[in-house]
Amino acid sequence: MSVALTSFLDEHGMKMLRYAGVSTVNSVLGLVLLIVFHDGLDWSGENANVASVSLSAIPAYLMSRTWVWEQDGRSRFTTEVAPFWGLTFLGLLASTIAVAWAERNFDGFYVVYAANMSAFFVVWLMRYAIFEKFVWTEVPDRDPALPECLDDPSNPELV
């Protein structure tokens, strides 16, 4: 194995496995919701996809933040929540376009599900890199003796 690959796996290996685990849970949840909405409730592919992505993104955010990137304390809207939901919206947009195209061009519900999963896989790779590089870059240092509100540098009362 090359030195670069070994170094990459040493730095990112376990985190990527946790990210894959969260993504697996989220994919299963999203797919179950998509099936319920599309087949069970007879929603269009687009509406079923919007609902399933929106609902499954909530546990995905919480699991990613706490388990994959080991963040604790309060979420920060501008540096964590907004980027996460922005990338979720990008995945939603890509998957909804793919689902709509598949539903119009093919018969069978499996094609709708395959289109959804394929679009999200492409965005999934990009999300890891963005989260790692820009969103959750490191575990924040916190003073355990201070209450959370006093340990939060974005707290306007501290300025």
Secondary structure as the mmCIF struct_conf table of DSSP 4:
data_model
#
loop_
_struct_conf.conf_type_id
_struct_conf.id
_struct_conf.beg_label_comp_id
_struct_conf.beg_label_asym_id
_struct_conf.beg_label_seq_id
_struct_conf.end_label_comp_id
_struct_conf.end_label_asym_id
_struct_conf.end_label_seq_id
HELX_RH_AL_P HELX_RH_AL_P1 VAL A 3 ILE A 35
HELX_RH_PI_P HELX_RH_PI_P1 VAL A 36 GLY A 40
BEND BEND1 LEU A 41 LEU A 41
HELX_RH_AL_P HELX_RH_AL_P2 GLY A 45 MET A 63
HELX_RH_PI_P HELX_RH_PI_P2 SER A 64 VAL A 68
BEND BEND2 TRP A 69 TRP A 69
BEND BEND3 GLY A 73 GLY A 73
HELX_RH_PI_P HELX_RH_PI_P3 PHE A 77 VAL A 81
HELX_RH_AL_P HELX_RH_AL_P3 ALA A 82 ASN A 105
BEND BEND4 GLY A 108 GLY A 108
HELX_RH_AL_P HELX_RH_AL_P4 PHE A 109 ILE A 130
HELX_RH_PI_P HELX_RH_PI_P4 PHE A 131 VAL A 135
BEND BEND5 TRP A 136 TRP A 136
BEND BEND6 GLU A 138 GLU A 138
HELX_LH_PP_P HELX_LH_PP_P1 VAL A 139 ASP A 141
TURN_TY1_P TURN_TY1_P1 PRO A 144 ALA A 145
BEND BEND7 LEU A 146 LEU A 146
HELX_RH_AL_P HELX_RH_AL_P5 GLU A 148 ASP A 151
TURN_TY1_P TURN_TY1_P2 PRO A 153 SER A 154
HELX_RH_3T_P HELX_RH_3T_P1 PRO A 156 LEU A 158
#
